[in-house]
Amino acid sequence: MKGYCTDIYFDHAMKFIEQNEADNRPTFIYLATNAPHGPFDDVPEELREKYKAMDLKDAYGYTLNPKRKNEKLFDKTSRVFSMIENIDQNIGRLFARLKEIGAYDNTLVLFLNDNGPNGPRYVGPHQGAKGSVNEGGIRSPLLAHWPAQLTPGTVNGRIAAHYDIFPTILAATGVSKPEALKLDGRNILPLLKNEAENWPERALFLQWHRGDEPTPRTNAAVVTQNYKMTFSKPDVPGKLFQLSDDPGERQDLAQTKPAVAKRLTKQYDQWFADVSHTRPDNYAPPRIHVGNPKETTTVLTRQDWRYSGPKGKGWTRDARGVWLITVEEDGTYDLKVQFSKSQPPMQAELTMKVGNDLFHSVVSADQSEHVFKNVTLHKGDQTVDVKIVEGDVERGPMMVYLIQKPTGNAAQ
């Protein structure tokens, strides 16, 4: 399988839809593109050249320092913009295919992004970027396309959040949720149809952190239709903004509107207490399940490992971490380990420990992958620990594939 990642995702999504249409079956697809995002070295080249030739000085929402060389910034921006236009092209391809197979009118397509830009770029009248709870970091449009039900050009300014998507899909498809299931989100289909009368006031809660356990009132926000309260640190008073008049969050009103600030702070504290007690061991990291018949290959990435080194260093070449897994049944697997080549080139030792079982190999300087074949993984909770040892340096892999074998005898 070769090609640009976003193109491949959409290719397979369209094939899936087409097959379901042929079988007269409904379709649900959650297609989360990893673009626009790093790494930035592999992007659609034709589009990159297009944006590279443009004057991008106005792409950032502020005036660049003319005394600084901004070539690297312009290069990264051209790559990001090429990724974004490629997504636009694929949405167009998707709509064209839906028309070809007769599924265009009655397919609901929802489009939104996860956060603000991961660097300096234009965010309208707002401020902030990815990792910030300012509007530039958390605000996203929601675009809905459903010709059979939604009127083109409809705009609704009521606030909503990503956790409203699930109850909205249930309503659109006529599926009732189990009575015992509690949802934080709301069905916003009436907003999309502009049929909402007496829509209730609500508060949305957002918090951004790294690690297993969040800290209250840290990089957090509570947002209502008109007001927003942000918190930076537990011992620092929150700031209050009236978004309807101050979308850039420039004027702190906490002192002049103390009743509003107190109310929103109380709402945030109640929300934090609630989400901190949803299960007995509330912040225990979830284990990755391995060996389910519906997913015979499990990919372990650095995104999911339990990293215990210096803060912010989990992605560096020499970082180390482990994965917590649950093996559903005893089985035979191939364990494929991918890692960066030795620098400087040298022979290295590769060890992989799964629970109490240890596997070892010597890898050459030009290797970037090794497979331990026909290995038995035992049922139960296990810890996966992989390390590459080069002299005095220990480092972790890039990815690990646990590939369940359908038949065969295990051999360690």
C-alpha positions as CSV (number, residue, x, y, z in Angstrom):
1,M,0.0,0.0,0.0
2,K,1.7,3.2,-1.2
3,G,0.6,6.8,-1.5
4,Y,-0.1,9.8,0.6
5,C,-1.8,8.9,3.9
6,T,-4.9,11.1,3.6
7,D,-5.6,9.8,0.1
8,I,-5.3,6.2,1.3
9,Y,-7.7,6.8,4.2
10,F,-10.3,8.3,1.9
11,D,-9.8,5.6,-0.7
12,H,-10.6,2.9,1.8
13,A,-13.5,4.8,3.3
14,M,-15.1,5.2,-0.1
15,K,-14.7,1.5,-0.8
16,F,-16.3,0.7,2.5
17,I,-19.3,2.9,1.8
18,E,-19.6,1.5,-1.7
19,Q,-19.7,-2.0,-0.4
20,N,-22.3,-1.2,2.2
21,E,-24.4,0.5,-0.3
22,A,-24.2,-2.5,-2.6
23,D,-25.3,-4.8,0.3
24,N,-28.0,-2.3,1.4
25,R,-26.3,-1.8,4.7
26,P,-25.9,1.5,6.6
27,T,-22.5,3.0,7.1
28,F,-20.7,4.7,10.0
29,I,-17.2,6.0,9.5
30,Y,-15.0,7.9,11.9
31,L,-12.2,9.2,9.7
32,A,-9.6,11.0,11.7
33,T,-6.8,12.2,9.4
34,N,-3.4,12.7,11.0
35,A,-2.8,15.7,8.7
36,P,-2.3,18.5,9.1
37,H,0.4,17.4,11.6
38,G,4.0,16.6,11.7
39,P,6.1,15.0,10.4
40,F,6.2,17.6,7.7
41,D,8.8,16.1,5.3
42,D,6.2,14.0,3.3
43,V,3.4,16.1,1.9
44,P,1.7,16.4,-1.5
45,E,4.6,17.9,-3.5
46,E,2.5,19.7,-6.1
47,L,0.5,21.5,-3.5
48,R,3.7,22.3,-1.5
49,E,5.2,23.9,-4.5
50,K,2.0,25.9,-5.0
51,Y,2.2,27.4,-1.5
52,K,5.9,27.7,-1.5
53,A,5.6,30.1,-4.4
54,M,3.1,32.3,-2.5
55,D,3.8,35.3,-0.2
56,L,2.8,33.8,3.2
57,K,3.6,36.9,5.4
58,D,-0.1,37.4,6.0
59,A,-0.8,33.8,7.2
60,Y,0.0,34.4,10.9
61,G,-2.3,37.1,12.1
62,Y,0.5,39.4,13.1
63,T,3.4,41.3,11.4
64,L,6.6,39.3,11.1
65,N,9.8,40.8,12.2
66,P,11.5,41.9,8.9
67,K,14.9,41.6,10.4
68,R,14.5,37.8,11.0
69,K,14.9,35.1,8.4
70,N,11.5,33.4,8.2
71,E,12.3,30.8,5.5
72,K,11.8,27.8,7.9
73,L,8.5,29.2,9.1
74,F,7.3,29.8,5.5
75,D,8.4,26.3,4.5
76,K,6.5,24.7,7.4
77,T,3.4,26.8,6.7
78,S,3.5,25.8,3.0
79,R,3.6,22.1,4.0
80,V,0.7,22.6,6.5
81,F,-1.4,24.4,3.9
82,S,-0.7,21.7,1.3
83,M,-2.0,19.1,3.8
84,I,-5.2,21.2,4.4
85,E,-5.9,21.6,0.7
86,N,-5.4,17.9,0.2
87,I,-8.1,17.2,2.8
88,D,-10.4,19.6,0.9
89,Q,-9.7,17.7,-2.3
90,N,-10.5,14.4,-0.6
91,I,-13.8,15.7,0.8
92,G,-14.6,16.7,-2.8
93,R,-13.7,13.2,-4.0
94,L,-15.9,11.7,-1.2
95,F,-18.9,13.8,-2.2
96,A,-18.4,12.9,-5.9
97,R,-18.3,9.2,-5.1
98,L,-21.5,9.5,-2.9
99,K,-23.3,11.0,-5.9
100,E,-22.1,8.2,-8.2
101,I,-23.4,5.5,-5.9
102,G,-26.7,7.3,-5.1
103,A,-25.8,8.0,-1.4
104,Y,-25.2,11.7,-1.6
105,D,-28.6,13.1,-0.4
106,N,-29.1,10.9,2.6
107,T,-25.6,10.7,4.0
108,L,-24.8,13.0,7.0
109,V,-21.2,14.2,6.8
110,L,-19.8,16.1,9.9
111,F,-16.5,17.9,9.7
112,L,-14.6,19.4,12.6
113,N,-11.0,19.8,13.8
114,D,-9.5,18.8,17.1
115,N,-7.7,21.9,18.2
116,G,-6.0,25.1,17.0
117,P,-2.8,25.3,14.9
118,N,0.4,23.7,16.3
119,G,2.3,26.9,15.6
120,P,1.9,30.5,14.7
121,R,-1.0,30.9,12.2
122,Y,-4.0,33.1,11.7
123,V,-6.8,32.4,14.2
124,G,-9.1,35.2,13.3
125,P,-9.9,37.6,16.2
126,H,-8.8,35.1,18.8
127,Q,-5.5,34.3,20.5
128,G,-3.8,31.0,21.4
129,A,-2.8,27.8,19.6
130,K,-2.7,24.1,20.2
131,G,-2.2,23.3,23.9
132,S,-3.9,26.5,25.0
133,V,-7.4,26.9,26.3
134,N,-7.7,30.3,24.7
135,E,-10.2,30.3,21.8
136,G,-7.4,30.0,19.2
137,G,-6.5,26.7,20.8
138,I,-9.9,25.1,21.3
139,R,-12.4,26.7,19.0
140,S,-13.5,24.6,16.0
141,P,-16.2,25.0,13.4
142,L,-18.7,22.1,12.9
143,L,-19.7,21.7,9.3
144,A,-22.7,19.5,8.6
145,H,-23.8,18.3,5.2
146,W,-27.0,16.3,4.7
147,P,-29.0,17.4,1.6
148,A,-32.1,15.4,2.5
149,Q,-32.5,17.0,5.9
150,L,-30.4,20.2,6.2
151,T,-30.8,23.5,4.4
152,P,-27.7,24.8,2.8
153,G,-26.2,28.0,4.3
154,T,-27.8,27.5,7.7
155,V,-25.6,29.0,10.4
156,N,-26.1,28.6,14.2
157,G,-24.0,30.4,16.7
158,R,-24.9,28.3,19.8
159,I,-22.0,26.7,21.5
160,A,-21.5,22.9,21.3
161,A,-18.7,20.4,21.9
162,H,-17.2,17.2,20.5
163,Y,-19.2,15.2,23.0
164,D,-22.4,16.3,21.3
165,I,-21.5,14.3,18.2
166,F,-22.6,10.9,19.6
167,P,-26.1,11.9,20.7
168,T,-26.6,13.8,17.5
169,I,-25.7,10.8,15.4
170,L,-28.1,8.7,17.5
171,A,-30.9,11.1,16.8
172,A,-30.1,11.4,13.1
173,T,-30.2,7.6,12.7
174,G,-33.3,7.1,14.9
175,V,-31.4,5.0,17.4
176,S,-32.4,5.2,21.1
177,K,-29.6,5.1,23.7
178,P,-30.0,2.7,26.6
179,E,-31.8,4.3,29.5
180,A,-29.0,3.6,32.0
181,L,-26.4,5.2,29.7
182,K,-25.5,8.7,30.9
183,L,-24.2,11.1,28.3
184,D,-22.6,14.5,28.8
185,G,-23.5,15.7,25.3
186,R,-26.7,16.8,23.7
187,N,-28.4,16.2,20.4
188,I,-27.7,19.3,18.4
189,L,-29.6,18.3,15.3
190,P,-32.3,21.0,16.2
191,L,-29.5,23.6,16.0
192,L,-28.3,22.2,12.6
193,K,-31.9,22.5,11.3
194,N,-32.5,25.9,13.0
195,E,-35.5,24.3,14.7
196,A,-34.4,24.8,18.3
197,E,-36.8,26.8,20.4
198,N,-36.0,27.7,24.0
199,W,-32.6,26.1,23.7
200,P,-31.3,25.8,27.3
201,E,-28.2,27.6,28.5
202,R,-25.3,25.3,29.1
203,A,-21.6,25.3,30.1
204,L,-18.8,23.5,28.3
205,F,-15.7,22.3,30.1
206,L,-12.3,21.9,28.6
207,Q,-8.9,21.0,30.1
208,W,-5.6,20.2,28.5
209,H,-2.8,18.3,30.2
210,R,-0.1,15.6,29.9
211,G,0.2,12.6,32.0
212,D,-2.3,10.3,33.8
213,E,-3.8,12.6,36.3
214,P,-5.1,16.1,35.7
215,T,-4.6,18.9,38.2
216,P,-7.7,21.0,39.1
217,R,-7.8,24.6,37.7
218,T,-4.8,24.0,35.5
219,N,-4.9,24.9,31.8
220,A,-8.7,24.6,31.9
221,A,-11.8,26.6,30.9
222,V,-15.5,26.7,31.3
223,V,-17.4,28.3,28.4
224,T,-21.0,29.5,28.3
225,Q,-22.8,31.3,25.4
226,N,-21.5,34.7,26.5
227,Y,-18.8,34.2,29.1
228,K,-15.7,32.2,29.6
229,M,-13.6,31.5,32.7
230,T,-10.0,30.3,32.2
231,F,-7.6,28.8,34.8
232,S,-3.9,28.6,34.4
233,K,-2.7,27.2,37.8
234,P,-4.5,26.1,41.0
235,D,-3.1,29.0,43.0
236,V,-3.7,31.7,40.4
237,P,-7.1,33.3,40.2
238,G,-9.1,32.5,37.1
239,K,-9.8,35.1,34.4
240,L,-13.3,36.0,33.1
241,F,-14.0,37.1,29.6
242,Q,-17.2,38.1,27.8
243,L,-16.7,36.4,24.5
244,S,-19.6,38.1,22.8
245,D,-17.8,41.4,23.2
246,D,-14.2,40.3,23.6
247,P,-13.5,37.2,21.4
248,G,-9.8,37.9,21.8
249,E,-9.9,37.4,25.5
250,R,-8.1,40.7,26.2
251,Q,-10.1,42.2,29.1
252,D,-10.3,40.2,32.4
253,L,-13.7,40.9,34.1
254,A,-13.2,38.8,37.2
255,Q,-13.0,41.8,39.4
256,T,-15.8,43.8,37.9
257,K,-18.2,40.8,37.6
258,P,-17.4,38.7,40.7
259,A,-20.8,37.0,40.8
260,V,-20.3,35.6,37.3
261,A,-16.7,34.5,38.0
262,K,-17.8,32.8,41.2
263,R,-20.7,31.0,39.4
264,L,-18.5,29.7,36.6
265,T,-15.7,28.7,39.0
266,K,-18.2,26.7,41.1
267,Q,-19.5,25.0,37.9
268,Y,-16.0,24.1,36.9
269,D,-15.2,22.7,40.4
270,Q,-18.3,20.6,40.3
271,W,-17.5,19.3,36.8
272,F,-13.9,18.4,37.8
273,A,-15.1,16.5,40.9
274,D,-17.6,14.6,38.8
275,V,-15.2,13.4,36.1
276,S,-12.6,12.6,38.8
277,H,-14.9,9.9,40.3
278,T,-16.4,8.0,37.4
279,R,-14.7,4.7,38.3
280,P,-13.0,3.2,41.4
281,D,-9.4,3.7,40.2
282,N,-10.3,6.8,38.2
283,Y,-6.9,7.7,36.7
284,A,-5.5,4.2,36.1
285,P,-4.3,4.1,32.5
286,P,-6.5,1.8,30.3
287,R,-4.9,-1.3,29.1
288,I,-4.5,-2.1,25.5
289,H,-6.4,-5.3,24.6
290,V,-4.5,-7.9,22.4
291,G,-5.8,-11.0,20.7
292,N,-9.4,-10.0,20.0
293,P,-10.7,-11.9,16.9
294,K,-11.9,-8.6,15.4
295,E,-8.4,-7.1,15.6
296,T,-5.7,-9.6,15.1
297,T,-2.9,-7.1,14.8
298,T,-2.3,-4.6,17.6
299,V,0.1,-1.6,17.1
300,L,1.9,-0.2,20.1
301,T,3.1,3.4,19.5
302,R,4.9,6.0,21.7
303,Q,1.6,7.8,21.9
304,D,0.3,5.0,24.2
305,W,3.4,4.0,26.2
306,R,3.9,4.7,29.9
307,Y,6.8,7.1,29.7
308,S,8.6,7.9,33.0
309,G,11.5,10.1,31.9
310,P,12.0,13.9,31.9
311,K,8.8,15.9,31.0
312,G,8.3,16.5,27.3
313,K,11.0,14.0,26.2
314,G,8.8,11.1,25.4
315,W,9.3,11.5,21.7
316,T,13.1,11.8,21.6
317,R,15.2,9.2,20.0
318,D,16.6,7.8,23.3
319,A,13.3,7.8,25.2
320,R,12.1,4.7,27.0
321,G,8.7,3.5,28.0
322,V,6.5,0.4,28.5
323,W,3.0,-0.6,27.4
324,L,0.3,-2.1,29.6
325,I,-1.7,-4.7,27.7
326,T,-4.3,-7.4,28.4
327,V,-3.9,-10.6,26.3
328,E,-7.4,-12.0,25.9
329,E,-6.4,-15.6,25.2
330,D,-3.2,-17.6,25.0
331,G,-2.0,-17.5,21.4
332,T,0.9,-17.5,18.9
333,Y,2.2,-14.2,17.6
334,D,4.9,-12.6,15.5
335,L,6.3,-9.6,17.4
336,K,7.6,-7.0,14.9
337,V,9.7,-4.2,16.4
338,Q,10.5,-1.0,14.4
339,F,13.3,1.3,15.5
340,S,15.6,4.0,14.2
341,K,19.0,2.9,12.9
342,S,22.0,3.2,15.1
343,Q,23.8,6.6,15.1
344,P,26.7,6.3,14.6
345,P,26.3,2.9,12.9
346,M,27.0,0.0,15.3
347,Q,25.7,-3.4,16.2
348,A,23.0,-3.3,18.9
349,E,21.2,-5.7,21.3
350,L,17.4,-5.8,21.1
351,T,15.5,-7.2,24.0
352,M,11.7,-7.5,24.4
353,K,10.0,-8.6,27.6
354,V,6.3,-9.5,27.7
355,G,5.2,-10.3,31.2
356,N,7.8,-12.9,32.4
357,D,8.9,-13.9,28.9
358,L,12.1,-12.4,27.5
359,F,13.2,-12.4,23.9
360,H,16.6,-11.3,22.6
361,S,18.4,-10.6,19.3
362,V,21.5,-8.9,18.0
363,V,20.7,-6.4,15.2
364,S,23.1,-5.0,12.7
365,A,23.8,-1.3,12.2
366,D,21.7,-1.0,9.1
367,Q,18.6,-2.7,10.6
368,S,15.5,-0.8,11.5
369,E,13.1,-3.7,12.0
370,H,13.2,-7.2,13.6
371,V,10.6,-9.9,14.0
372,F,10.4,-12.4,16.8
373,K,8.5,-15.2,15.2
374,N,6.0,-17.7,16.6
375,V,6.0,-16.4,20.1
376,T,3.5,-17.4,22.8
377,L,1.7,-14.6,24.6
378,H,-0.1,-15.7,27.7
379,K,-3.6,-14.7,28.8
380,G,-3.9,-11.9,31.3
381,D,-2.4,-8.5,32.1
382,Q,1.1,-8.1,30.9
383,T,3.7,-5.3,30.5
384,V,5.6,-4.9,27.3
385,D,9.1,-3.5,27.6
386,V,11.4,-3.2,24.5
387,K,14.8,-1.7,24.5
388,I,17.7,-1.3,22.1
389,V,21.1,-1.2,23.7
390,E,24.0,0.5,21.9
391,G,27.0,0.6,24.2
392,D,26.0,2.6,27.2
393,V,22.8,4.0,25.6
394,E,19.4,2.4,26.0
395,R,16.5,3.6,23.9
396,G,13.0,2.5,23.0
397,P,11.5,1.4,19.7
398,M,9.3,3.6,17.4
399,M,6.5,1.0,17.1
400,V,5.7,-2.6,18.0
401,Y,3.3,-4.9,16.1
402,L,1.7,-7.8,17.9
403,I,0.5,-10.0,15.0
404,Q,-1.7,-13.0,16.0
405,K,-1.0,-16.1,14.0
406,P,-4.1,-18.2,12.9
407,T,-2.4,-21.6,13.3
408,G,1.0,-23.1,14.1
409,N,3.0,-24.2,17.1
410,A,4.6,-21.6,19.4
411,A,8.3,-21.5,19.8
412,Q,10.3,-19.2,22.1
